[in-house]
Amino acid sequence: MMDETMDLYSFELSLAGDRRPFCGVDEAGRGPLAGPVCAAAVILPSGIVIPGLDDSKKLTAKKRDELYDIICDKALSFAVAFASVEEIETLNIKGATYLAMDRAIAELDPVPALALVDGNDRNTLAVPAIKVVKGDSRCASIAAASVLAKVTRDRFMLDMDELYPQYGFAAHKGYGTAAHYAALREYGPCPIHRPTYLRKMH
């Protein structure tokens, strides 16, 4: 059985020189009822191994925070960008997600020759891309992007909790928990709720 740590880096090591530099891209916040979607793009130095790096969903909040600082310190380049609730409503969540991804990639220096993107949907980016199913568990740079996107969005929702404390955003980050639905029934939506996501509320 292949060592999982090496497996996280083996896909990227196989990429030919004309596809470098490449960036990993991932998002956080497709599913919540409230808040923007956040995307991150990361170019890691060739050959780097970041101990403990993994898909952000498999990590504790404390470990994500630790890795966030390490990734920002070690990356050749990284960027994080949002697409707003209004853009989600206008473009749908997939369109808004790819808008946020393009915004993050556009801030990278050097300009990547290729983007490695978690998932397999048909949306396209402004740069050549390879879609990698379960990429946040298979590619180090996508895993790094998943951590940056998740931590950045969670911190944004903590700020939103101070603005709208009645919804409990600090606890659920905008996802559709029982407590969040109860708050919506009591207070109605606030400006950062996604109207199309509330239509199926019961």
N, CA and C atoms as a LAMMPS dump frame, in Angstrom:
ITEM: TIMESTEP
0
ITEM: NUMBER OF ATOMS
606
ITEM: BOX BOUNDS ff ff ff
-5.0000000000000000e+02 5.0000000000000000e+02
-5.0000000000000000e+02 5.0000000000000000e+02
-5.0000000000000000e+02 5.0000000000000000e+02
ITEM: ATOMS id mol type element x y z
1 1 1 N 0.853 -1.21 0
2 1 2 C 0 0 0
3 1 3 C 0.881 1.249 0
4 2 1 N 0.543 2.195 -0.847
5 2 2 C 1.356 3.405 -0.948
6 2 3 C 1.209 4.267 0.297
7 3 1 N 2.315 4.805 0.766
8 3 2 C 2.268 5.71 1.913
9 3 3 C 1.406 6.918 1.582
10 4 1 N 0.468 7.246 2.478
11 4 2 C -0.491 8.315 2.17
12 4 3 C 0.196 9.659 2.028
13 5 1 N 1.27 9.88 2.813
14 5 2 C 1.974 11.158 2.718
15 5 3 C 2.578 11.329 1.329
16 6 1 N 3.23 10.271 0.828
17 6 2 C 3.806 10.358 -0.511
18 6 3 C 2.722 10.44 -1.574
19 7 1 N 1.618 9.748 -1.347
20 7 2 C 0.535 9.755 -2.314
21 7 3 C 0.009 11.168 -2.537
22 8 1 N 0.022 11.983 -1.506
23 8 2 C -0.462 13.362 -1.603
24 8 3 C 0.407 14.191 -2.555
25 9 1 N 1.641 13.772 -2.757
26 9 2 C 2.583 14.533 -3.577
27 9 3 C 2.9 13.864 -4.917
28 10 1 N 2.562 12.578 -5.071
29 10 2 C 3.004 11.835 -6.252
30 10 3 C 2.351 12.329 -7.533
31 11 1 N 1.075 12.703 -7.486
32 11 2 C 0.395 13.188 -8.696
33 11 3 C 1.106 14.423 -9.24
34 12 1 N 1.438 15.344 -8.356
35 12 2 C 2.062 16.597 -8.8
36 12 3 C 3.496 16.372 -9.28
37 13 1 N 4.195 15.42 -8.669
38 13 2 C 5.559 15.122 -9.106
39 13 3 C 5.597 14.579 -10.53
40 14 1 N 4.467 14.021 -10.979
41 14 2 C 4.408 13.443 -12.324
42 14 3 C 4.172 14.487 -13.41
43 15 1 N 3.876 15.711 -13.036
44 15 2 C 3.562 16.729 -14.041
45 15 3 C 4.834 17.206 -14.74
46 16 1 N 4.782 17.267 -16.054
47 16 2 C 5.944 17.657 -16.856
48 16 3 C 6.279 19.131 -16.665
49 17 1 N 7.502 19.469 -17.025
50 17 2 C 7.998 20.827 -16.809
51 17 3 C 7.195 21.911 -17.498
52 18 1 N 6.603 21.594 -18.672
53 18 2 C 5.855 22.622 -19.383
54 18 3 C 4.526 22.929 -18.705
55 19 1 N 4.173 22.166 -17.68
56 19 2 C 2.95 22.43 -16.924
57 19 3 C 3.253 23.133 -15.598
58 20 1 N 4.47 23.543 -15.426
59 20 2 C 4.859 24.254 -14.211
60 20 3 C 5.111 25.725 -14.52
61 21 1 N 4.906 26.64 -13.604
62 21 2 C 4.351 26.36 -12.284
63 21 3 C 2.855 26.041 -12.363
64 22 1 N 2.402 25.174 -11.485
65 22 2 C 0.971 24.885 -11.396
66 22 3 C 0.474 25.291 -10.018
67 23 1 N -0.8 25.553 -9.965
68 23 2 C -1.404 25.91 -8.68
69 23 3 C -2.491 24.899 -8.336
70 24 1 N -2.728 24.72 -7.067
71 24 2 C -3.885 23.973 -6.595
72 24 3 C -4.991 24.941 -6.262
73 25 1 N -6.212 24.561 -6.566
74 25 2 C -7.362 25.442 -6.349
75 25 3 C -8.469 24.66 -5.659
76 26 1 N -9.086 25.272 -4.659
77 26 2 C -10.24 24.648 -4.02
78 26 3 C -11.113 25.738 -3.428
79 27 1 N -12.322 25.333 -3.029
80 27 2 C -13.285 26.305 -2.492
81 27 3 C -13.827 25.838 -1.154
82 28 1 N -14.459 26.761 -0.47
83 28 2 C -15.213 26.465 0.748
84 28 3 C -16.497 27.289 0.699
85 29 1 N -17.591 26.651 1.062
86 29 2 C -18.835 27.407 1.179
87 29 3 C -19.813 27.253 0.043
88 30 1 N -19.808 26.116 -0.638
89 30 2 C -20.848 25.899 -1.652
90 30 3 C -22.207 25.644 -1.008
91 31 1 N -22.209 24.929 0.098
92 31 2 C -23.459 24.439 0.662
93 31 3 C -24.204 25.308 1.657
94 32 1 N -23.575 26.277 2.31
95 32 2 C -24.256 27.026 3.37
96 32 3 C -25.454 27.835 2.887
97 33 1 N -26.309 28.155 3.83
98 33 2 C -27.469 29.008 3.562
99 33 3 C -27.094 30.485 3.56
100 34 1 N -25.924 30.801 4.082
101 34 2 C -25.537 32.206 4.249
102 34 3 C -24.05 32.384 3.976
103 35 1 N -23.702 33.599 3.566
104 35 2 C -22.316 33.964 3.373
105 35 3 C -21.821 33.712 1.96
106 36 1 N -20.658 34.261 1.631
107 36 2 C -20.076 34.111 0.296
108 36 3 C -19.451 32.74 0.121
109 37 1 N -19.082 32.423 -1.106
110 37 2 C -18.234 31.269 -1.371
111 37 3 C -16.804 31.78 -1.474
112 38 1 N -15.863 30.993 -0.974
113 38 2 C -14.467 31.414 -0.91
114 38 3 C -13.61 30.43 -1.678
115 39 1 N -12.663 30.92 -2.454
116 39 2 C -11.736 30.059 -3.192
117 39 3 C -10.308 30.478 -2.888
118 40 1 N -9.42 29.489 -2.912
119 40 2 C -7.999 29.767 -2.724
120 40 3 C -7.207 29.097 -3.834
121 41 1 N -6.087 29.711 -4.18
122 41 2 C -5.148 29.163 -5.155
123 41 3 C -3.755 29.205 -4.544
124 42 1 N -3.007 28.106 -4.67
125 42 2 C -1.708 27.983 -4
126 42 3 C -0.68 27.375 -4.958
127 43 1 N 0.489 27.997 -5.032
128 43 2 C 1.642 27.405 -5.712
129 43 3 C 2.644 27.018 -4.631
130 44 1 N 2.892 25.731 -4.489
131 44 2 C 3.861 25.249 -3.508
132 44 3 C 5.229 25.048 -4.169
133 45 1 N 6.312 25.228 -3.416
134 45 2 C 7.637 24.945 -3.975
135 45 3 C 7.768 23.476 -4.355
136 46 1 N 8.485 23.194 -5.422
137 46 2 C 8.703 21.812 -5.857
138 46 3 C 9.423 21.034 -4.764
139 47 1 N 8.916 19.844 -4.46
140 47 2 C 9.575 18.972 -3.503
141 47 3 C 9.23 19.211 -2.055
142 48 1 N 8.431 20.216 -1.758
143 48 2 C 8.098 20.504 -0.366
144 48 3 C 7.159 19.433 0.189
145 49 1 N 7.344 19.095 1.449
146 49 2 C 6.417 18.236 2.181
147 49 3 C 5.985 18.99 3.426
148 50 1 N 4.688 19.166 3.58
149 50 2 C 4.152 19.862 4.75
150 50 3 C 3.518 18.817 5.667
151 51 1 N 4.153 18.51 6.786
152 51 2 C 3.635 17.469 7.683
153 51 3 C 2.203 17.774 8.141
154 52 1 N 1.356 16.747 8.06
155 52 2 C -0.021 16.891 8.531
156 52 3 C -0.985 17.461 7.521
157 53 1 N -0.485 17.873 6.351
158 53 2 C -1.38 18.456 5.348
159 53 3 C -2.364 17.406 4.85
160 54 1 N -3.63 17.81 4.723
161 54 2 C -4.674 16.894 4.262
162 54 3 C -5.869 17.727 3.829
163 55 1 N -6.861 17.045 3.278
164 55 2 C -8.144 17.668 2.974
165 55 3 C -8.643 18.402 4.217
166 56 1 N -9.011 19.668 4.062
167 56 2 C -9.403 20.488 5.217
168 56 3 C -10.559 19.878 6.002
169 57 1 N -11.43 19.127 5.313
170 57 2 C -12.592 18.536 5.991
171 57 3 C -12.189 17.428 6.961
172 58 1 N -10.979 16.904 6.798
173 58 2 C -10.505 15.827 7.674
174 58 3 C -9.716 16.358 8.868
175 59 1 N -9.541 17.666 8.941
176 59 2 C -8.701 18.28 9.972
177 59 3 C -9.535 19.006 11.011
178 60 1 N -9.014 19.095 12.219
179 60 2 C -9.674 19.906 13.251
180 60 3 C -9.454 21.387 12.945
181 61 1 N -10.293 22.222 13.534
182 61 2 C -10.145 23.673 13.339
183 61 3 C -8.771 24.134 13.806
184 62 1 N -8.291 23.58 14.91
185 62 2 C -6.971 23.965 15.428
186 62 3 C -5.875 23.591 14.437
187 63 1 N -5.96 22.367 13.872
188 63 2 C -4.936 21.93 12.912
189 63 3 C -5 22.767 11.638
190 64 1 N -6.206 23.114 11.199
191 64 2 C -6.326 23.974 10.008
192 64 3 C -5.658 25.324 10.246
193 65 1 N -5.874 25.89 11.418
194 65 2 C -5.253 27.186 11.732
195 65 3 C -3.73 27.085 11.724
196 66 1 N -3.201 25.989 12.27
197 66 2 C -1.743 25.79 12.277
198 66 3 C -1.21 25.662 10.853
199 67 1 N -1.895 24.86 10.049
200 67 2 C -1.462 24.655 8.662
201 67 3 C -1.606 25.926 7.838
202 68 1 N -2.628 26.723 8.118
203 68 2 C -2.828 27.986 7.405
204 68 3 C -1.56 28.835 7.467
205 69 1 N -1.019 28.982 8.67
206 69 2 C 0.184 29.81 8.839
207 69 3 C 1.381 29.195 8.123
208 70 1 N 1.522 27.866 8.185
209 70 2 C 2.644 27.185 7.532
210 70 3 C 2.544 27.33 6.011
211 71 1 N 1.333 27.124 5.478
212 71 2 C 1.135 27.234 4.015
213 71 3 C 1.445 28.653 3.537
214 72 1 N 0.938 29.642 4.246
215 72 2 C 1.201 31.039 3.857
216 72 3 C 2.696 31.356 3.899
217 73 1 N 3.402 30.739 4.843
218 73 2 C 4.84 30.974 4.985
219 73 3 C 5.645 30.255 3.905
220 74 1 N 5.233 29.032 3.55
221 74 2 C 6.027 28.193 2.657
222 74 3 C 5.665 28.346 1.178
223 75 1 N 4.461 28.761 0.863
224 75 2 C 4.019 28.819 -0.534
225 75 3 C 4.845 29.811 -1.348
226 76 1 N 5.072 29.479 -2.612
227 76 2 C 5.692 30.443 -3.522
228 76 3 C 4.746 31.609 -3.77
229 77 1 N 3.459 31.283 -3.861
230 77 2 C 2.429 32.304 -4.051
231 77 3 C 1.098 31.72 -3.611
232 78 1 N 0.247 32.559 -3.052
233 78 2 C -1.098 32.117 -2.694
234 78 3 C -2.038 33.313 -2.735
235 79 1 N -3.313 33.028 -2.933
236 79 2 C -4.316 34.086 -2.934
237 79 3 C -5.658 33.478 -2.564
238 80 1 N -6.489 34.301 -1.958
239 80 2 C -7.832 33.888 -1.566
240 80 3 C -8.805 34.946 -2.072
241 81 1 N -9.952 34.503 -2.578
242 81 2 C -10.938 35.448 -3.117
243 81 3 C -12.344 34.942 -2.824
244 82 1 N -13.291 35.873 -2.834
245 82 2 C -14.692 35.554 -2.569
246 82 3 C -15.551 35.817 -3.802
247 83 1 N -16.692 35.157 -3.836
248 83 2 C -17.814 35.596 -4.672
249 83 3 C -18.969 35.838 -3.716
250 84 1 N -19.632 36.952 -3.879
251 84 2 C -20.62 37.425 -2.916
252 84 3 C -21.945 36.672 -3.022
253 85 1 N -22.78 36.874 -2.029
254 85 2 C -24.131 36.307 -2.059
255 85 3 C -24.866 36.766 -3.316
256 86 1 N -24.717 38.035 -3.674
257 86 2 C -25.379 38.563 -4.874
258 86 3 C -24.889 37.838 -6.131
259 87 1 N -23.581 37.563 -6.181
260 87 2 C -23.032 36.835 -7.333
261 87 3 C -23.486 35.381 -7.352
262 88 1 N -23.63 34.778 -6.186
263 88 2 C -24.172 33.414 -6.112
264 88 3 C -25.597 33.391 -6.652
265 89 1 N -26.386 34.385 -6.274
266 89 2 C -27.774 34.456 -6.727
267 89 3 C -27.86 34.699 -8.24
268 90 1 N -26.947 35.491 -8.768
269 90 2 C -26.971 35.829 -10.187
270 90 3 C -26.426 34.703 -11.068
271 91 1 N -25.321 34.102 -10.628
272 91 2 C -24.59 33.166 -11.477
273 91 3 C -24.879 31.704 -11.158
274 92 1 N -25.532 31.423 -10.075
275 92 2 C -25.689 30.128 -9.405
276 92 3 C -24.371 29.774 -8.704
277 93 1 N -24.415 28.774 -7.841
278 93 2 C -23.259 28.532 -6.974
279 93 3 C -22.038 28.052 -7.761
280 94 1 N -22.252 27.254 -8.803
281 94 2 C -21.087 26.812 -9.58
282 94 3 C -20.421 27.975 -10.302
283 95 1 N -21.23 28.811 -10.935
284 95 2 C -20.67 29.964 -11.619
285 95 3 C -19.939 30.896 -10.671
286 96 1 N -20.514 31.121 -9.499
287 96 2 C -19.888 31.997 -8.505
288 96 3 C -18.6 31.38 -7.964
289 97 1 N -18.602 30.058 -7.785
290 97 2 C -17.403 29.379 -7.3
291 97 3 C -16.251 29.562 -8.278
292 98 1 N -16.522 29.384 -9.562
293 98 2 C -15.46 29.525 -10.556
294 98 3 C -15.037 30.986 -10.722
295 99 1 N -15.943 31.915 -10.492
296 99 2 C -15.568 33.329 -10.483
297 99 3 C -14.575 33.591 -9.354
298 100 1 N -14.859 33.065 -8.167
299 100 2 C -13.94 33.233 -7.032
300 100 3 C -12.6 32.564 -7.321
301 101 1 N -12.632 31.382 -7.945
302 101 2 C -11.38 30.7 -8.3
303 101 3 C -10.553 31.526 -9.281
304 102 1 N -11.204 32.055 -10.315
305 102 2 C -10.485 32.9 -11.282
306 102 3 C -9.885 34.128 -10.597
307 103 1 N -10.623 34.699 -9.668
308 103 2 C -10.112 35.877 -8.949
309 103 3 C -8.859 35.522 -8.147
310 104 1 N -8.882 34.358 -7.488
311 104 2 C -7.716 33.948 -6.703
312 104 3 C -6.524 33.665 -7.614
313 105 1 N -6.74 32.928 -8.697
314 105 2 C -5.656 32.583 -9.619
315 105 3 C -5.03 33.838 -10.222
316 106 1 N -5.865 34.831 -10.516
317 106 2 C -5.379 36.071 -11.145
318 106 3 C -4.412 36.838 -10.252
319 107 1 N -4.448 36.574 -8.948
320 107 2 C -3.569 37.287 -8.017
321 107 3 C -2.23 36.591 -7.816
322 108 1 N -2.054 35.409 -8.389
323 108 2 C -0.815 34.669 -8.178
324 108 3 C 0.339 35.255 -8.992
325 109 1 N 1.526 35.174 -8.429
326 109 2 C 2.745 35.597 -9.11
327 109 3 C 3.844 34.613 -8.69
328 110 1 N 4.336 33.778 -9.603
329 110 2 C 4.168 33.809 -11.058
330 110 3 C 2.793 33.322 -11.518
331 111 1 N 2.48 33.67 -12.768
332 111 2 C 1.22 33.212 -13.361
333 111 3 C 1.32 31.706 -13.59
334 112 1 N 0.378 30.928 -13.09
335 112 2 C 0.467 29.473 -13.275
336 112 3 C 0.19 29.057 -14.714
337 113 1 N 0.899 28.01 -15.16
338 113 2 C 0.645 27.445 -16.485
339 113 3 C -0.543 26.497 -16.452
340 114 1 N -0.897 26.039 -15.25
341 114 2 C -1.925 25.014 -15.097
342 114 3 C -2.541 25.144 -13.712
343 115 1 N -3.836 24.862 -13.629
344 115 2 C -4.514 24.802 -12.33
345 115 3 C -5 23.374 -12.097
346 116 1 N -4.758 22.868 -10.909
347 116 2 C -5.307 21.583 -10.478
348 116 3 C -6.506 21.888 -9.592
349 117 1 N -7.664 21.401 -9.987
350 117 2 C -8.907 21.807 -9.331
351 117 3 C -9.621 20.589 -8.763
352 118 1 N -10.058 20.695 -7.531
353 118 2 C -10.818 19.612 -6.922
354 118 3 C -12.167 19.461 -7.623
355 119 1 N -12.563 18.212 -7.9
356 119 2 C -13.884 17.969 -8.47
357 119 3 C -13.828 17.519 -9.915
358 120 1 N -14.994 17.469 -10.527
359 120 2 C -15.06 17.009 -11.929
360 120 3 C -16.176 17.688 -12.712
361 121 1 N -16.649 18.864 -12.254
362 121 2 C -17.73 19.496 -13.014
363 121 3 C -17.201 20.161 -14.281
364 122 1 N -18.109 20.652 -15.097
365 122 2 C -17.737 21.096 -16.44
366 122 3 C -17.368 22.567 -16.534
367 123 1 N -17.488 23.293 -15.455
368 123 2 C -17.126 24.705 -15.515
369 123 3 C -15.648 24.862 -15.874
370 124 1 N -15.331 25.953 -16.532
371 124 2 C -13.958 26.191 -16.969
372 124 3 C -13.37 27.404 -16.264
373 125 1 N -12.05 27.424 -16.218
374 125 2 C -11.317 28.537 -15.619
375 125 3 C -10.621 29.342 -16.711
376 126 1 N -10.074 30.48 -16.317
377 126 2 C -9.378 31.351 -17.271
378 126 3 C -8.003 30.806 -17.638
379 127 1 N -7.512 29.802 -16.899
380 127 2 C -6.228 29.16 -17.229
381 127 3 C -6.489 27.678 -17.51
382 128 1 N -5.589 26.996 -18.224
383 128 2 C -5.76 25.553 -18.434
384 128 3 C -5.861 24.832 -17.088
385 129 1 N -6.715 23.831 -17.03
386 129 2 C -6.958 23.173 -15.749
387 129 3 C -7.114 21.676 -15.921
388 130 1 N -6.737 20.946 -14.877
389 130 2 C -7.018 19.518 -14.763
390 130 3 C -7.944 19.346 -13.564
391 131 1 N -9.087 18.709 -13.78
392 131 2 C -9.993 18.403 -12.673
393 131 3 C -9.541 17.098 -12.022
394 132 1 N -9.448 17.108 -10.721
395 132 2 C -8.967 15.944 -9.979
396 132 3 C -10.044 15.534 -8.973
397 133 1 N -10.674 14.4 -9.216
398 133 2 C -11.696 13.913 -8.286
399 133 3 C -11.046 13.602 -6.943
400 134 1 N -11.67 14.091 -5.872
401 134 2 C -11.115 13.97 -4.514
402 134 3 C -9.71 14.57 -4.453
403 135 1 N -9.515 15.638 -5.203
404 135 2 C -8.198 16.262 -5.297
405 135 3 C -7.656 16.762 -3.983
406 136 1 N -8.556 17.176 -3.064
407 136 2 C -8.067 17.673 -1.777
408 136 3 C -7.485 16.556 -0.919
409 137 1 N -7.7 15.293 -1.314
410 137 2 C -7.067 14.156 -0.641
411 137 3 C -5.93 13.559 -1.468
412 138 1 N -5.765 14.033 -2.721
413 138 2 C -4.8 13.413 -3.637
414 138 3 C -3.668 14.342 -4.06
415 139 1 N -3.859 15.653 -3.919
416 139 2 C -2.857 16.615 -4.385
417 139 3 C -2.53 17.596 -3.264
418 140 1 N -1.252 17.73 -2.988
419 140 2 C -0.837 18.605 -1.886
420 140 3 C -1.271 20.056 -2.103
421 141 1 N -1.127 20.562 -3.322
422 141 2 C -1.45 21.98 -3.543
423 141 3 C -2.96 22.225 -3.455
424 142 1 N -3.77 21.24 -3.863
425 142 2 C -5.219 21.378 -3.691
426 142 3 C -5.573 21.296 -2.215
427 143 1 N -4.934 20.374 -1.486
428 143 2 C -5.172 20.289 -0.041
429 143 3 C -4.812 21.604 0.641
430 144 1 N -3.691 22.199 0.231
431 144 2 C -3.289 23.489 0.81
432 144 3 C -4.328 24.562 0.501
433 145 1 N -4.828 24.568 -0.729
434 145 2 C -5.866 25.542 -1.091
435 145 3 C -7.136 25.315 -0.282
436 146 1 N -7.466 24.046 -0.038
437 146 2 C -8.68 23.754 0.733
438 146 3 C -8.571 24.3 2.154
439 147 1 N -7.381 24.225 2.722
440 147 2 C -7.165 24.758 4.075
441 147 3 C -7.302 26.281 4.081
442 148 1 N -6.654 26.945 3.119
443 148 2 C -6.726 28.418 3.078
444 148 3 C -8.156 28.894 2.865
445 149 1 N -8.882 28.236 1.97
446 149 2 C -10.257 28.652 1.694
447 149 3 C -11.147 28.436 2.913
448 150 1 N -11.028 27.275 3.544
449 150 2 C -11.865 26.962 4.7
450 150 3 C -11.587 27.899 5.864
451 151 1 N -10.333 28.106 6.195
452 151 2 C -9.986 28.981 7.325
453 151 3 C -10.432 30.415 7.051
454 152 1 N -10.191 30.893 5.823
455 152 2 C -10.57 32.267 5.489
456 152 3 C -12.08 32.458 5.58
457 153 1 N -12.836 31.507 5.042
458 153 2 C -14.294 31.643 5.093
459 153 3 C -14.817 31.536 6.528
460 154 1 N -14.258 30.616 7.303
461 154 2 C -14.689 30.487 8.701
462 154 3 C -14.432 31.779 9.473
463 155 1 N -13.293 32.4 9.234
464 155 2 C -12.989 33.666 9.921
465 155 3 C -13.947 34.769 9.48
466 156 1 N -14.308 34.772 8.205
467 156 2 C -15.3 35.739 7.725
468 156 3 C -16.624 35.54 8.452
469 157 1 N -17.037 34.277 8.605
470 157 2 C -18.314 34.011 9.268
471 157 3 C -18.265 34.344 10.759
472 158 1 N -17.095 34.273 11.366
473 158 2 C -16.965 34.737 12.76
474 158 3 C -17.211 36.241 12.839
475 159 1 N -16.71 36.983 11.848
476 159 2 C -16.993 38.423 11.789
477 159 3 C -18.488 38.667 11.592
478 160 1 N -19.118 37.855 10.755
479 160 2 C -20.552 38.004 10.521
480 160 3 C -21.364 37.667 11.783
481 161 1 N -20.836 36.793 12.613
482 161 2 C -21.505 36.468 13.871
483 161 3 C -21.598 37.69 14.784
484 162 1 N -20.593 38.538 14.705
485 162 2 C -20.63 39.767 15.518
486 162 3 C -21.663 40.747 14.979
487 163 1 N -21.844 40.769 13.657
488 163 2 C -22.848 41.655 13.06
489 163 3 C -24.264 41.131 13.257
490 164 1 N -24.42 39.815 13.165
491 164 2 C -25.744 39.181 13.232
492 164 3 C -25.729 38.049 14.26
493 165 1 N -25.589 38.389 15.544
494 165 2 C -25.388 37.352 16.57
495 165 3 C -26.569 36.406 16.75
496 166 1 N -27.744 36.812 16.309
497 166 2 C -28.933 35.982 16.551
498 166 3 C -28.939 34.679 15.764
499 167 1 N -28.077 34.557 14.744
500 167 2 C -28.124 33.365 13.892
501 167 3 C -27.14 32.274 14.302
502 168 1 N -26.181 32.586 15.138
503 168 2 C -25.217 31.581 15.568
504 168 3 C -24.179 31.216 14.533
505 169 1 N -23.792 32.171 13.671
506 169 2 C -22.844 31.876 12.606
507 169 3 C -21.505 31.344 13.124
508 170 1 N -21.102 31.74 14.331
509 170 2 C -19.825 31.271 14.876
510 170 3 C -19.817 29.764 15.034
511 171 1 N -20.982 29.193 15.314
512 171 2 C -21.064 27.747 15.536
513 171 3 C -21.177 26.963 14.238
514 172 1 N -22.057 27.406 13.334
515 172 2 C -22.339 26.581 12.138
516 172 3 C -21.825 27.165 10.832
517 173 1 N -21.262 28.367 10.879
518 173 2 C -20.648 29.009 9.707
519 173 3 C -21.621 29.192 8.539
520 174 1 N -22.913 29.224 8.84
521 174 2 C -23.91 29.457 7.796
522 174 3 C -24.56 28.205 7.258
523 175 1 N -24.095 27.038 7.673
524 175 2 C -24.691 25.786 7.185
525 175 3 C -26.067 25.564 7.818
526 176 1 N -26.825 24.663 7.203
527 176 2 C -28.228 24.493 7.579
528 176 3 C -28.452 23.568 8.762
529 177 1 N -27.995 23.954 9.924
530 177 2 C -28.223 23.171 11.131
531 177 3 C -29.628 23.447 11.674
532 178 1 N -30.051 22.607 12.613
533 178 2 C -31.359 22.812 13.244
534 178 3 C -31.427 24.17 13.927
535 179 1 N -30.344 24.55 14.598
536 179 2 C -30.32 25.84 15.293
537 179 3 C -30.412 27 14.299
538 180 1 N -29.761 26.86 13.153
539 180 2 C -29.81 27.915 12.145
540 180 3 C -31.224 28.054 11.573
541 181 1 N -31.848 26.918 11.26
542 181 2 C -33.225 26.969 10.761
543 181 3 C -34.174 27.575 11.795
544 182 1 N -33.96 27.245 13.064
545 182 2 C -34.8 27.803 14.125
546 182 3 C -34.644 29.317 14.197
547 183 1 N -33.399 29.8 14.064
548 183 2 C -33.159 31.248 14.081
549 183 3 C -33.796 31.925 12.873
550 184 1 N -33.743 31.272 11.72
551 184 2 C -34.373 31.834 10.525
552 184 3 C -35.885 31.937 10.695
553 185 1 N -36.494 30.922 11.307
554 185 2 C -37.939 30.973 11.524
555 185 3 C -38.311 32.083 12.5
556 186 1 N -37.423 32.336 13.451
557 186 2 C -37.718 33.371 14.453
558 186 3 C -37.442 34.775 13.948
559 187 1 N -36.31 34.954 13.242
560 187 2 C -35.858 36.307 12.89
561 187 3 C -35.988 36.632 11.395
562 188 1 N -36.232 35.601 10.559
563 188 2 C -36.193 35.839 9.124
564 188 3 C -34.76 35.977 8.648
565 189 1 N -34.532 36.075 7.337
566 189 2 C -33.166 36.154 6.815
567 189 3 C -32.531 37.519 7.031
568 190 1 N -31.193 37.531 7.015
569 190 2 C -30.43 38.779 7.082
570 190 3 C -29.773 39.013 5.72
571 191 1 N -29.07 40.123 5.528
572 191 2 C -28.524 40.439 4.2
573 191 3 C -27.519 39.43 3.651
574 192 1 N -26.917 38.584 4.486
575 192 2 C -25.948 37.636 3.938
576 192 3 C -26.557 36.248 3.712
577 193 1 N -27.849 36.088 3.903
578 193 2 C -28.483 34.817 3.548
579 193 3 C -28.679 34.737 2.028
580 194 1 N -28.649 33.515 1.508
581 194 2 C -28.811 33.266 0.077
582 194 3 C -30.287 32.95 -0.186
583 195 1 N -31.023 33.856 -0.801
584 195 2 C -32.463 33.646 -0.98
585 195 3 C -32.829 32.332 -1.66
586 196 1 N -32.093 31.95 -2.707
587 196 2 C -32.456 30.713 -3.413
588 196 3 C -32.242 29.482 -2.534
589 197 1 N -31.366 29.585 -1.549
590 197 2 C -31.112 28.454 -0.657
591 197 3 C -32.19 28.318 0.416
592 198 1 N -33.003 29.357 0.568
593 198 2 C -34.032 29.338 1.613
594 198 3 C -35.397 28.914 1.091
595 199 1 N -35.498 28.711 -0.211
596 199 2 C -36.808 28.413 -0.807
597 199 3 C -37.36 27.064 -0.349
598 200 1 N -36.468 26.139 -0.045
599 200 2 C -36.919 24.805 0.363
600 200 3 C -37.098 24.682 1.88
601 201 1 N -36.986 25.817 2.57
602 201 2 C -37.125 25.784 4.031
603 201 3 C -38.513 25.333 4.419
604 202 1 N -38.567 24.532 5.448
605 202 2 C -39.869 24.089 5.927
606 202 3 C -40.011 24.408 7.403
